[in-house]
């Protein structure tokens, strides 16, 4: 009997988390407000010499890369990027287009800001900015490409957490029905492409 109870409790404790099981934890951080302005111009998320010039960013890690950073089988939902030539030691992160802040969640090395955008065709989409040291915006705040959302960790600050967090984890999302938890859970490529755009392709297409 004790053995069966141990197996049952172990199954509960080590059960693979899913979007359906985890998303309600993050819903309180979400504000469901429509943006007032259309997102018709897109920019790089850093203060670089030309925010329309794609080669002003360097890609550290690609979209769709398989990794076990959180749970086994996790797929990278973003691209990790930095400016090629930062203007200052502290690297600030800016909104990529007109929108409204709809979520500020997580803490420490995972602080995240999510901006909701309305496209010219009326469709909604989201940009998500993760690995933020300091956040300067709040839920419900209207933003544009000149709005400073946050700043990144310095290499020295990221060492505190035993990892390389001095980069921007940038997600381009088709929807936000998971309230953010899909960023670190396990799913297959079909589920990945159901919620996320490849940010590298999106930037190449829209930042020009």
TIPA-267719 format. One record per atom (N, C-alpha, C): x, y, z. Coordinates in nm, 3 decimals. Example, Ala and Ser with C-alpha at 12.3 -4.5 7.8 and 13.67 -1.06 7.14 Angstrom:
REM residues 2
+---------+---------+---------+
|      c1 |      c2 |      c3 |
+---------+---------+---------+
|   1.319 |  -0.569 |   0.780 |
|   1.230 |  -0.450 |   0.780 |
|   1.320 |  -0.330 |   0.780 |
|   1.285 |  -0.225 |   0.708 |
|   1.367 |  -0.106 |   0.714 |
|   1.290 |   0.003 |   0.787 |
+---------+---------+---------+
This chain:
REM residues 208
+---------+---------+---------+
|      c1 |      c2 |      c3 |
+---------+---------+---------+
|   0.083 |  -0.121 |   0.000 |
|   0.000 |   0.000 |   0.000 |
|   0.087 |   0.126 |   0.000 |
|   0.193 |   0.126 |   0.084 |
|   0.282 |   0.241 |   0.091 |
|   0.351 |   0.265 |  -0.043 |
|   0.385 |   0.152 |  -0.110 |
|   0.451 |   0.163 |  -0.240 |
|   0.360 |   0.227 |  -0.343 |
|   0.234 |   0.188 |  -0.344 |
|   0.136 |   0.246 |  -0.438 |
|   0.115 |   0.394 |  -0.411 |
|   0.110 |   0.430 |  -0.281 |
|   0.092 |   0.571 |  -0.244 |
|   0.213 |   0.653 |  -0.289 |
|   0.331 |   0.597 |  -0.272 |
|   0.455 |   0.666 |  -0.314 |
|   0.454 |   0.690 |  -0.465 |
|   0.414 |   0.587 |  -0.540 |
|   0.410 |   0.599 |  -0.686 |
|   0.309 |   0.705 |  -0.727 |
|   0.192 |   0.708 |  -0.661 |
|   0.088 |   0.805 |  -0.693 |
|   0.135 |   0.948 |  -0.666 |
|   0.195 |   0.967 |  -0.548 |
|   0.243 |   1.101 |  -0.512 |
|   0.357 |   1.145 |  -0.603 |
|   0.443 |   1.053 |  -0.639 |
|   0.553 |   1.085 |  -0.730 |
|   0.501 |   1.128 |  -0.865 |
|   0.396 |   1.060 |  -0.912 |
|   0.336 |   1.095 |  -1.042 |
|   0.279 |   1.236 |  -1.039 |
|   0.220 |   1.272 |  -0.926 |
|   0.164 |   1.407 |  -0.913 |
|   0.275 |   1.512 |  -0.910 |
|   0.380 |   1.483 |  -0.834 |
|   0.488 |   1.580 |  -0.818 |
|   0.569 |   1.600 |  -0.945 |
|   0.588 |   1.491 |  -1.021 |
|   0.676 |   1.497 |  -1.137 |
|   0.600 |   1.493 |  -1.268 |
|   0.470 |   1.521 |  -1.261 |
|   0.387 |   1.524 |  -1.380 |
|   0.433 |   1.637 |  -1.473 |
|   0.443 |   1.606 |  -1.602 |
|   0.487 |   1.707 |  -1.697 |
|   0.386 |   1.821 |  -1.703 |
|   0.429 |   1.944 |  -1.678 |
|   0.335 |   2.056 |  -1.682 |
|   0.286 |   2.083 |  -1.824 |
|   0.164 |   2.127 |  -1.836 |
|   0.107 |   2.160 |  -1.966 |
|   0.048 |   2.300 |  -1.962 |
|   0.021 |   2.355 |  -2.080 |
|  -0.040 |   2.487 |  -2.089 |
|  -0.175 |   2.489 |  -2.017 |
|  -0.254 |   2.385 |  -2.038 |
|  -0.387 |   2.379 |  -1.978 |
|  -0.382 |   2.377 |  -1.826 |
|  -0.276 |   2.314 |  -1.771 |
|  -0.265 |   2.303 |  -1.625 |
|  -0.200 |   2.425 |  -1.562 |
|  -0.122 |   2.499 |  -1.639 |
|  -0.039 |   2.605 |  -1.580 |
|  -0.088 |   2.747 |  -1.609 |
|  -0.170 |   2.764 |  -1.713 |
|  -0.197 |   2.902 |  -1.757 |
|  -0.278 |   2.984 |  -1.657 |
|  -0.363 |   2.919 |  -1.576 |
|  -0.445 |   2.996 |  -1.482 |
|  -0.361 |   3.067 |  -1.377 |
|  -0.239 |   3.017 |  -1.352 |
|  -0.149 |   3.084 |  -1.257 |
|  -0.106 |   3.221 |  -1.306 |
|  -0.102 |   3.239 |  -1.440 |
|  -0.046 |   3.359 |  -1.500 |
|  -0.154 |   3.456 |  -1.550 |
|  -0.278 |   3.412 |  -1.552 |
|  -0.388 |   3.496 |  -1.600 |
|  -0.403 |   3.626 |  -1.520 |
|  -0.383 |   3.626 |  -1.387 |
|  -0.398 |   3.751 |  -1.311 |
|  -0.302 |   3.862 |  -1.354 |
|  -0.194 |   3.827 |  -1.423 |
|  -0.096 |   3.927 |  -1.466 |
|  -0.134 |   3.989 |  -1.602 |
|  -0.242 |   3.938 |  -1.662 |
|  -0.282 |   3.981 |  -1.797 |
|  -0.392 |   4.085 |  -1.791 |
|  -0.379 |   4.192 |  -1.870 |
|  -0.482 |   4.294 |  -1.883 |
|  -0.536 |   4.291 |  -2.025 |
|  -0.664 |   4.261 |  -2.038 |
|  -0.726 |   4.245 |  -2.170 |
|  -0.780 |   4.378 |  -2.221 |
|  -0.692 |   4.458 |  -2.279 |
|  -0.728 |   4.589 |  -2.333 |
|  -0.680 |   4.599 |  -2.477 |
|  -0.764 |   4.653 |  -2.564 |
|  -0.727 |   4.665 |  -2.705 |
|  -0.639 |   4.788 |  -2.727 |
|  -0.536 |   4.777 |  -2.810 |
|  -0.454 |   4.894 |  -2.844 |
|  -0.537 |   4.997 |  -2.919 |
|  -0.507 |   5.125 |  -2.899 |
|  -0.581 |   5.231 |  -2.967 |
|  -0.521 |   5.265 |  -3.103 |
|  -0.392 |   5.235 |  -3.121 |
|  -0.325 |   5.269 |  -3.246 |
|  -0.284 |   5.143 |  -3.323 |
|  -0.282 |   5.154 |  -3.453 |
|  -0.243 |   5.044 |  -3.540 |
|  -0.090 |   5.028 |  -3.539 |
|  -0.046 |   4.903 |  -3.537 |
|   0.097 |   4.874 |  -3.549 |
|   0.129 |   4.857 |  -3.698 |
|   0.169 |   4.966 |  -3.761 |
|   0.194 |   4.962 |  -3.905 |
|   0.340 |   4.987 |  -3.940 |
|   0.421 |   5.019 |  -3.839 |
|   0.565 |   5.036 |  -3.858 |
|   0.637 |   4.958 |  -3.748 |
|   0.737 |   4.878 |  -3.788 |
|   0.808 |   4.794 |  -3.692 |
|   0.955 |   4.831 |  -3.687 |
|   1.013 |   4.821 |  -3.567 |
|   1.150 |   4.863 |  -3.542 |
|   1.224 |   4.756 |  -3.460 |
|   1.355 |   4.759 |  -3.466 |
|   1.434 |   4.673 |  -3.379 |
|   1.412 |   4.716 |  -3.234 |
|   1.422 |   4.623 |  -3.139 |
|   1.391 |   4.657 |  -2.998 |
|   1.505 |   4.719 |  -2.918 |
|   1.609 |   4.764 |  -2.986 |
|   1.723 |   4.826 |  -2.918 |
|   1.747 |   4.967 |  -2.970 |
|   1.815 |   5.048 |  -2.888 |
|   1.856 |   5.183 |  -2.929 |
|   1.988 |   5.171 |  -3.006 |
|   1.977 |   5.146 |  -3.135 |
|   2.093 |   5.133 |  -3.222 |
|   2.091 |   5.246 |  -3.324 |
|   2.199 |   5.259 |  -3.399 |
|   2.213 |   5.371 |  -3.494 |
|   2.097 |   5.377 |  -3.592 |
|   2.050 |   5.263 |  -3.639 |
|   1.937 |   5.258 |  -3.731 |
|   1.849 |   5.141 |  -3.692 |
|   1.733 |   5.169 |  -3.636 |
|   1.644 |   5.063 |  -3.587 |
|   1.566 |   4.995 |  -3.698 |
|   1.593 |   5.034 |  -3.820 |
|   1.533 |   4.968 |  -3.937 |
|   1.635 |   4.879 |  -4.010 |
|   1.755 |   4.874 |  -3.959 |
|   1.863 |   4.799 |  -4.024 |
|   1.885 |   4.669 |  -3.947 |
|   1.845 |   4.557 |  -4.008 |
|   1.842 |   4.429 |  -3.939 |
|   1.980 |   4.384 |  -3.893 |
|   2.084 |   4.417 |  -3.967 |
|   2.216 |   4.370 |  -3.926 |
|   2.275 |   4.449 |  -3.808 |
|   2.192 |   4.533 |  -3.746 |
|   2.233 |   4.599 |  -3.621 |
|   2.207 |   4.512 |  -3.499 |
|   2.150 |   4.392 |  -3.520 |
|   2.135 |   4.296 |  -3.410 |
|   2.212 |   4.170 |  -3.444 |
|   2.254 |   4.100 |  -3.340 |
|   2.318 |   3.969 |  -3.359 |
|   2.233 |   3.863 |  -3.289 |
|   2.216 |   3.750 |  -3.356 |
|   2.134 |   3.640 |  -3.304 |
|   2.224 |   3.542 |  -3.230 |
|   2.190 |   3.516 |  -3.105 |
|   2.267 |   3.427 |  -3.020 |
|   2.209 |   3.286 |  -3.022 |
|   2.076 |   3.277 |  -3.027 |
|   2.009 |   3.148 |  -3.026 |
|   1.885 |   3.156 |  -3.113 |
|   1.858 |   3.050 |  -3.188 |
|   1.751 |   3.054 |  -3.289 |
|   1.618 |   3.002 |  -3.237 |
|   1.515 |   3.033 |  -3.309 |
|   1.377 |   2.987 |  -3.284 |
|   1.367 |   2.838 |  -3.317 |
|   1.294 |   2.764 |  -3.232 |
|   1.269 |   2.623 |  -3.259 |
|   1.380 |   2.530 |  -3.216 |
|   1.483 |   2.584 |  -3.152 |
|   1.594 |   2.503 |  -3.105 |
|   1.547 |   2.417 |  -2.987 |
|   1.580 |   2.289 |  -2.988 |
|   1.540 |   2.200 |  -2.878 |
|   1.639 |   2.213 |  -2.763 |
|   1.586 |   2.223 |  -2.642 |
|   1.670 |   2.238 |  -2.524 |
|   1.597 |   2.187 |  -2.402 |
|   1.671 |   2.160 |  -2.296 |
|   1.612 |   2.111 |  -2.172 |
|   1.635 |   2.210 |  -2.058 |
|   1.624 |   2.339 |  -2.091 |
|   1.655 |   2.441 |  -1.992 |
|   1.554 |   2.446 |  -1.878 |
|   1.428 |   2.415 |  -1.904 |
|   1.326 |   2.414 |  -1.800 |
|   1.275 |   2.273 |  -1.776 |
|   1.215 |   2.216 |  -1.877 |
|   1.167 |   2.079 |  -1.869 |
|   1.214 |   2.005 |  -1.993 |
|   1.229 |   1.876 |  -1.982 |
|   1.282 |   1.796 |  -2.093 |
|   1.194 |   1.810 |  -2.216 |
|   1.256 |   1.835 |  -2.330 |
|   1.181 |   1.845 |  -2.455 |
|   1.134 |   1.986 |  -2.487 |
|   1.178 |   2.084 |  -2.409 |
|   1.137 |   2.222 |  -2.435 |
|   1.193 |   2.272 |  -2.568 |
|   1.111 |   2.347 |  -2.640 |
|   1.152 |   2.407 |  -2.767 |
|   1.163 |   2.558 |  -2.748 |
|   1.271 |   2.616 |  -2.801 |
|   1.292 |   2.760 |  -2.785 |
|   1.187 |   2.838 |  -2.863 |
|   1.113 |   2.922 |  -2.794 |
|   0.999 |   2.994 |  -2.852 |
|   1.037 |   3.131 |  -2.906 |
|   1.167 |   3.162 |  -2.905 |
|   1.211 |   3.298 |  -2.936 |
|   1.341 |   3.293 |  -3.015 |
|   1.394 |   3.412 |  -3.043 |
|   1.535 |   3.425 |  -3.075 |
|   1.598 |   3.506 |  -2.961 |
|   1.719 |   3.472 |  -2.926 |
|   1.795 |   3.549 |  -2.827 |
|   1.885 |   3.645 |  -2.904 |
|   1.877 |   3.773 |  -2.872 |
|   1.949 |   3.874 |  -2.950 |
|   2.015 |   3.978 |  -2.861 |
|   2.112 |   4.046 |  -2.918 |
|   2.177 |   4.163 |  -2.859 |
|   2.207 |   4.263 |  -2.969 |
|   2.224 |   4.389 |  -2.935 |
|   2.270 |   4.485 |  -3.036 |
|   2.415 |   4.456 |  -3.073 |
|   2.448 |   4.475 |  -3.200 |
|   2.585 |   4.453 |  -3.244 |
|   2.679 |   4.554 |  -3.179 |
|   2.637 |   4.678 |  -3.175 |
|   2.717 |   4.784 |  -3.113 |
|   2.631 |   4.861 |  -3.014 |
|   2.626 |   4.816 |  -2.888 |
|   2.547 |   4.888 |  -2.787 |
|   2.598 |   5.031 |  -2.769 |
|   2.505 |   5.122 |  -2.748 |
|   2.545 |   5.262 |  -2.727 |
|   2.596 |   5.287 |  -2.586 |
|   2.559 |   5.198 |  -2.494 |
|   2.599 |   5.216 |  -2.354 |
|   2.613 |   5.081 |  -2.287 |
|   2.673 |   5.081 |  -2.168 |
|   2.690 |   4.957 |  -2.092 |
|   2.555 |   4.896 |  -2.057 |
|   2.458 |   4.981 |  -2.023 |
|   2.324 |   4.932 |  -1.991 |
|   2.241 |   4.933 |  -2.120 |
|   2.197 |   4.815 |  -2.162 |
|   2.124 |   4.801 |  -2.289 |
|   1.974 |   4.809 |  -2.263 |
|   1.912 |   4.912 |  -2.317 |
|   1.768 |   4.931 |  -2.300 |
|   1.691 |   4.857 |  -2.409 |
|   1.568 |   4.817 |  -2.372 |
|   1.479 |   4.745 |  -2.464 |
|   1.358 |   4.834 |  -2.491 |
|   1.323 |   4.846 |  -2.619 |
|   1.213 |   4.932 |  -2.662 |
|   1.103 |   4.850 |  -2.728 |
|   0.980 |   4.901 |  -2.723 |
|   0.870 |   4.838 |  -2.796 |
|   0.900 |   4.842 |  -2.945 |
|   0.856 |   4.740 |  -3.017 |
|   0.885 |   4.731 |  -3.159 |
|   0.784 |   4.806 |  -3.246 |
|   0.669 |   4.841 |  -3.188 |
|   0.563 |   4.909 |  -3.264 |
|   0.458 |   4.962 |  -3.167 |
|   0.360 |   5.035 |  -3.221 |
|   0.247 |   5.081 |  -3.140 |
|   0.178 |   4.963 |  -3.074 |
|   0.136 |   4.981 |  -2.950 |
|   0.066 |   4.874 |  -2.881 |
|   0.031 |   4.913 |  -2.739 |
|  -0.004 |   4.813 |  -2.660 |
|  -0.038 |   4.836 |  -2.520 |
|   0.022 |   4.724 |  -2.436 |
|   0.079 |   4.758 |  -2.322 |
|   0.136 |   4.656 |  -2.234 |
|   0.022 |   4.574 |  -2.175 |
|   0.027 |   4.443 |  -2.197 |
|  -0.083 |   4.358 |  -2.149 |
|  -0.039 |   4.262 |  -2.039 |
|   0.092 |   4.246 |  -2.017 |
|   0.137 |   4.157 |  -1.911 |
|   0.279 |   4.192 |  -1.869 |
|   0.300 |   4.198 |  -1.738 |
|   0.434 |   4.207 |  -1.680 |
|   0.440 |   4.096 |  -1.577 |
|   0.520 |   3.994 |  -1.603 |
|   0.518 |   3.878 |  -1.515 |
|   0.656 |   3.818 |  -1.495 |
|   0.662 |   3.720 |  -1.405 |
|   0.784 |   3.654 |  -1.360 |
|   0.873 |   3.753 |  -1.283 |
|   0.989 |   3.704 |  -1.241 |
|   1.074 |   3.788 |  -1.157 |
|   1.220 |   3.752 |  -1.178 |
|   1.308 |   3.823 |  -1.107 |
|   1.451 |   3.800 |  -1.115 |
|   1.498 |   3.796 |  -1.260 |
|   1.570 |   3.690 |  -1.300 |
|   1.629 |   3.688 |  -1.434 |
|   1.528 |   3.660 |  -1.544 |
|   1.402 |   3.635 |  -1.509 |
|   1.302 |   3.602 |  -1.610 |
|   1.196 |   3.711 |  -1.628 |
|   1.216 |   3.828 |  -1.574 |
|   1.113 |   3.932 |  -1.585 |
|   1.074 |   3.953 |  -1.731 |
|   0.946 |   3.966 |  -1.754 |
|   0.891 |   3.965 |  -1.890 |
|   0.789 |   4.077 |  -1.908 |
|   0.797 |   4.145 |  -2.021 |
|   0.696 |   4.243 |  -2.062 |
|   0.636 |   4.194 |  -2.193 |
|   0.503 |   4.196 |  -2.201 |
|   0.433 |   4.156 |  -2.323 |
|   0.351 |   4.274 |  -2.374 |
|   0.365 |   4.303 |  -2.503 |
|   0.291 |   4.414 |  -2.566 |
|   0.194 |   4.356 |  -2.669 |
|   0.071 |   4.402 |  -2.661 |
|  -0.034 |   4.360 |  -2.755 |
|  -0.041 |   4.463 |  -2.868 |
|  -0.048 |   4.414 |  -2.991 |
|  -0.049 |   4.501 |  -3.109 |
|  -0.173 |   4.472 |  -3.196 |
|  -0.224 |   4.578 |  -3.258 |
|  -0.333 |   4.562 |  -3.356 |
|  -0.278 |   4.590 |  -3.495 |
|  -0.287 |   4.491 |  -3.582 |
|  -0.236 |   4.504 |  -3.718 |
|  -0.335 |   4.580 |  -3.806 |
|  -0.292 |   4.629 |  -3.921 |
|  -0.382 |   4.703 |  -4.010 |
|  -0.508 |   4.625 |  -4.051 |
|  -0.499 |   4.492 |  -4.053 |
|  -0.616 |   4.410 |  -4.089 |
|  -0.707 |   4.381 |  -3.971 |
|  -0.676 |   4.439 |  -3.854 |
|  -0.758 |   4.421 |  -3.734 |
|  -0.715 |   4.305 |  -3.647 |
|  -0.625 |   4.223 |  -3.696 |
|  -0.577 |   4.109 |  -3.620 |
|  -0.490 |   4.154 |  -3.504 |
|  -0.499 |   4.081 |  -3.392 |
|  -0.415 |   4.109 |  -3.276 |
|  -0.295 |   4.015 |  -3.274 |
|  -0.182 |   4.064 |  -3.227 |
|  -0.064 |   3.982 |  -3.206 |
|   0.016 |   4.042 |  -3.091 |
|   0.124 |   3.975 |  -3.053 |
|   0.194 |   4.012 |  -2.931 |
|   0.345 |   4.003 |  -2.950 |
|   0.418 |   4.096 |  -2.888 |
|   0.562 |   4.082 |  -2.875 |
|   0.593 |   4.063 |  -2.727 |
|   0.685 |   3.970 |  -2.699 |
|   0.718 |   3.937 |  -2.561 |
|   0.869 |   3.951 |  -2.542 |
|   0.908 |   4.023 |  -2.437 |
|   1.047 |   4.059 |  -2.411 |
|   1.087 |   4.000 |  -2.275 |
|   1.183 |   3.908 |  -2.276 |
|   1.219 |   3.835 |  -2.153 |
|   1.368 |   3.850 |  -2.121 |
|   1.404 |   3.821 |  -1.996 |
|   1.538 |   3.837 |  -1.937 |
|   1.564 |   3.985 |  -1.912 |
|   1.473 |   4.047 |  -1.839 |
|   1.483 |   4.190 |  -1.813 |
|   1.526 |   4.215 |  -1.669 |
|   1.622 |   4.302 |  -1.652 |
|   1.670 |   4.336 |  -1.517 |
|   1.578 |   4.438 |  -1.451 |
|   1.542 |   4.542 |  -1.524 |
|   1.454 |   4.646 |  -1.472 |
|   1.343 |   4.672 |  -1.572 |
|   1.220 |   4.688 |  -1.524 |
|   1.104 |   4.715 |  -1.609 |
|   1.054 |   4.855 |  -1.579 |
|   1.024 |   4.932 |  -1.684 |
|   0.985 |   5.073 |  -1.669 |
|   0.840 |   5.101 |  -1.709 |
|   0.764 |   4.997 |  -1.743 |
|   0.625 |   5.016 |  -1.786 |
|   0.533 |   4.931 |  -1.699 |
|   0.404 |   4.952 |  -1.715 |
|   0.306 |   4.876 |  -1.637 |
|   0.187 |   4.838 |  -1.725 |
|   0.109 |   4.745 |  -1.676 |
|  -0.007 |   4.697 |  -1.751 |
|  -0.103 |   4.810 |  -1.787 |
|  -0.153 |   4.804 |  -1.911 |
|  -0.248 |   4.904 |  -1.959 |
|  -0.184 |   5.027 |  -2.017 |
|  -0.052 |   5.034 |  -2.016 |
|   0.019 |   5.152 |  -2.067 |
|   0.033 |   5.144 |  -2.219 |
|  -0.009 |   5.249 |  -2.289 |
|   0.010 |   5.256 |  -2.434 |
|   0.157 |   5.283 |  -2.463 |
|   0.210 |   5.217 |  -2.566 |
|   0.351 |   5.232 |  -2.601 |
|   0.366 |   5.251 |  -2.752 |
|   0.481 |   5.303 |  -2.792 |
|   0.517 |   5.307 |  -2.933 |
|   0.666 |   5.273 |  -2.942 |
|   0.723 |   5.288 |  -3.060 |
|   0.862 |   5.245 |  -3.079 |
|   0.963 |   5.325 |  -2.997 |
|   0.920 |   5.438 |  -2.942 |
|   1.010 |   5.520 |  -2.861 |
|   0.997 |   5.494 |  -2.711 |
|   0.910 |   5.400 |  -2.674 |
|   0.888 |   5.370 |  -2.533 |
|   0.993 |   5.271 |  -2.482 |
|   1.065 |   5.314 |  -2.379 |
|   1.164 |   5.227 |  -2.316 |
|   1.089 |   5.132 |  -2.222 |
|   1.091 |   5.004 |  -2.254 |
|   1.019 |   4.905 |  -2.174 |
|   1.098 |   4.860 |  -2.052 |
|   1.229 |   4.842 |  -2.072 |
|   1.309 |   4.779 |  -1.968 |
|   1.457 |   4.789 |  -2.006 |
|   1.540 |   4.728 |  -1.925 |
|   1.680 |   4.713 |  -1.963 |
|   1.725 |   4.570 |  -1.938 |
|   1.829 |   4.529 |  -2.009 |
|   1.883 |   4.395 |  -1.995 |
|   1.981 |   4.387 |  -1.879 |
|   2.016 |   4.265 |  -1.841 |
|   2.123 |   4.241 |  -1.746 |
|   2.257 |   4.276 |  -1.811 |
|   2.350 |   4.319 |  -1.731 |
|   2.490 |   4.326 |  -1.775 |
|   2.548 |   4.185 |  -1.757 |
|   2.659 |   4.154 |  -1.824 |
|   2.722 |   4.023 |  -1.802 |
|   2.753 |   3.996 |  -1.655 |
|   2.794 |   4.099 |  -1.584 |
|   2.827 |   4.082 |  -1.443 |
|   2.703 |   4.050 |  -1.360 |
|   2.592 |   4.119 |  -1.389 |
|   2.468 |   4.095 |  -1.315 |
|   2.415 |   3.955 |  -1.341 |
|   2.428 |   3.906 |  -1.464 |
|   2.372 |   3.774 |  -1.498 |
|   2.447 |   3.660 |  -1.429 |
|   2.572 |   3.683 |  -1.391 |
|   2.651 |   3.579 |  -1.324 |
|   2.589 |   3.539 |  -1.190 |
|   2.515 |   3.631 |  -1.131 |
|   2.450 |   3.602 |  -1.002 |
|   2.359 |   3.481 |  -1.012 |
|   2.302 |   3.458 |  -1.131 |
|   2.204 |   3.350 |  -1.150 |
|   2.266 |   3.226 |  -1.214 |
|   2.397 |   3.228 |  -1.234 |
|   2.463 |   3.110 |  -1.288 |
|   2.434 |   3.083 |  -1.433 |
|   2.395 |   3.185 |  -1.508 |
|   2.364 |   3.166 |  -1.649 |
|   2.398 |   3.289 |  -1.730 |
|   2.378 |   3.280 |  -1.859 |
|   2.403 |   3.393 |  -1.949 |
|   2.270 |   3.459 |  -1.983 |
|   2.228 |   3.553 |  -1.900 |
|   2.099 |   3.618 |  -1.917 |
|   2.112 |   3.758 |  -1.975 |
|   2.232 |   3.796 |  -2.018 |
|   2.250 |   3.932 |  -2.069 |
|   2.220 |   3.936 |  -2.220 |
|   2.098 |   3.898 |  -2.253 |
|   2.048 |   3.908 |  -2.390 |
|   1.896 |   3.921 |  -2.383 |
|   1.836 |   3.956 |  -2.493 |
|   1.689 |   3.966 |  -2.501 |
|   1.633 |   3.840 |  -2.563 |
|   1.545 |   3.775 |  -2.490 |
|   1.466 |   3.663 |  -2.541 |
|   1.341 |   3.725 |  -2.603 |
|   1.337 |   3.731 |  -2.736 |
|   1.229 |   3.800 |  -2.807 |
|   1.134 |   3.701 |  -2.872 |
|   1.009 |   3.704 |  -2.828 |
|   0.904 |   3.621 |  -2.888 |
|   0.811 |   3.708 |  -2.971 |
|   0.768 |   3.657 |  -3.085 |
|   0.662 |   3.719 |  -3.164 |
|   0.546 |   3.620 |  -3.163 |
|   0.437 |   3.659 |  -3.099 |
|   0.329 |   3.565 |  -3.071 |
|   0.204 |   3.591 |  -3.155 |
|   0.144 |   3.483 |  -3.201 |
|   0.016 |   3.491 |  -3.271 |
|  -0.099 |   3.508 |  -3.171 |
|  -0.081 |   3.452 |  -3.052 |
|  -0.184 |   3.462 |  -2.947 |
|  -0.119 |   3.448 |  -2.811 |
|  -0.196 |   3.482 |  -2.709 |
|  -0.144 |   3.483 |  -2.573 |
|  -0.241 |   3.412 |  -2.479 |
|  -0.308 |   3.309 |  -2.531 |
|  -0.408 |   3.237 |  -2.452 |
|  -0.347 |   3.153 |  -2.341 |
|  -0.215 |   3.135 |  -2.345 |
|  -0.144 |   3.062 |  -2.239 |
|  -0.099 |   3.155 |  -2.127 |
|  -0.114 |   3.287 |  -2.149 |
|  -0.075 |   3.392 |  -2.054 |
|   0.075 |   3.389 |  -2.022 |
|   0.153 |   3.330 |  -2.111 |
|   0.298 |   3.334 |  -2.098 |
|   0.365 |   3.201 |  -2.070 |
|   0.291 |   3.102 |  -2.019 |
|   0.357 |   2.980 |  -1.972 |
|   0.411 |   2.893 |  -2.085 |
|   0.363 |   2.908 |  -2.208 |
|   0.416 |   2.828 |  -2.319 |
|   0.563 |   2.858 |  -2.343 |
|   0.613 |   2.969 |  -2.292 |
|   0.752 |   3.007 |  -2.312 |
|   0.849 |   2.906 |  -2.252 |
|   0.806 |   2.830 |  -2.152 |
|   0.900 |   2.740 |  -2.085 |
|   0.851 |   2.596 |  -2.077 |
|   0.737 |   2.564 |  -2.135 |
|   0.684 |   2.427 |  -2.126 |
|   0.728 |   2.342 |  -2.246 |
|   0.690 |   2.215 |  -2.239 |
|   0.722 |   2.119 |  -2.346 |
|   0.604 |   2.108 |  -2.441 |
|   0.631 |   2.113 |  -2.570 |
|   0.529 |   2.090 |  -2.671 |
|   0.598 |   2.055 |  -2.801 |
|   0.518 |   2.016 |  -2.900 |
|   0.577 |   1.976 |  -3.028 |
|   0.580 |   2.095 |  -3.125 |
|   0.637 |   2.074 |  -3.243 |
|   0.652 |   2.183 |  -3.339 |
|   0.518 |   2.237 |  -3.389 |
|   0.417 |   2.150 |  -3.398 |
|   0.284 |   2.196 |  -3.439 |
|   0.228 |   2.294 |  -3.338 |
|   0.242 |   2.261 |  -3.209 |
|   0.195 |   2.350 |  -3.103 |
|   0.278 |   2.478 |  -3.098 |
|   0.407 |   2.467 |  -3.126 |
|   0.494 |   2.585 |  -3.130 |
|   0.445 |   2.683 |  -3.237 |
|   0.424 |   2.633 |  -3.356 |
|   0.384 |   2.719 |  -3.469 |
|   0.240 |   2.767 |  -3.459 |
|   0.162 |   2.705 |  -3.373 |
|   0.024 |   2.750 |  -3.350 |
|   0.021 |   2.881 |  -3.274 |
|   0.122 |   2.904 |  -3.187 |
|   0.122 |   3.023 |  -3.102 |
|   0.229 |   3.125 |  -3.136 |
|   0.334 |   3.082 |  -3.206 |
|   0.449 |   3.170 |  -3.225 |
|   0.488 |   3.185 |  -3.372 |
|   0.530 |   3.306 |  -3.407 |
|   0.598 |   3.329 |  -3.534 |
|   0.747 |   3.306 |  -3.511 |
|   0.819 |   3.276 |  -3.617 |
|   0.965 |   3.278 |  -3.610 |
|   1.007 |   3.425 |  -3.609 |
|   1.062 |   3.476 |  -3.498 |
|   1.095 |   3.619 |  -3.491 |
|   1.195 |   3.664 |  -3.596 |
|   1.287 |   3.577 |  -3.633 |
|   1.386 |   3.613 |  -3.734 |
|   1.318 |   3.642 |  -3.867 |
|   1.222 |   3.556 |  -3.906 |
|   1.148 |   3.577 |  -4.030 |
|   1.060 |   3.701 |  -4.021 |
|   0.997 |   3.721 |  -3.904 |
|   0.910 |   3.837 |  -3.885 |
|   0.988 |   3.966 |  -3.899 |
|   1.105 |   3.973 |  -3.836 |
|   1.187 |   4.093 |  -3.843 |
|   1.232 |   4.120 |  -3.987 |
|   1.273 |   4.015 |  -4.057 |
|   1.318 |   4.033 |  -4.195 |
|   1.206 |   4.087 |  -4.284 |
|   1.082 |   4.045 |  -4.253 |
|   0.968 |   4.085 |  -4.334 |
|   0.914 |   4.224 |  -4.300 |
|   0.918 |   4.261 |  -4.172 |
|   0.848 |   4.381 |  -4.128 |
|   0.938 |   4.499 |  -4.088 |
|   1.063 |   4.470 |  -4.050 |
|   1.152 |   4.581 |  -4.011 |
|   1.231 |   4.623 |  -4.134 |
|   1.176 |   4.722 |  -4.205 |
|   1.240 |   4.771 |  -4.327 |
|   1.195 |   4.912 |  -4.358 |
+---------+---------+---------+
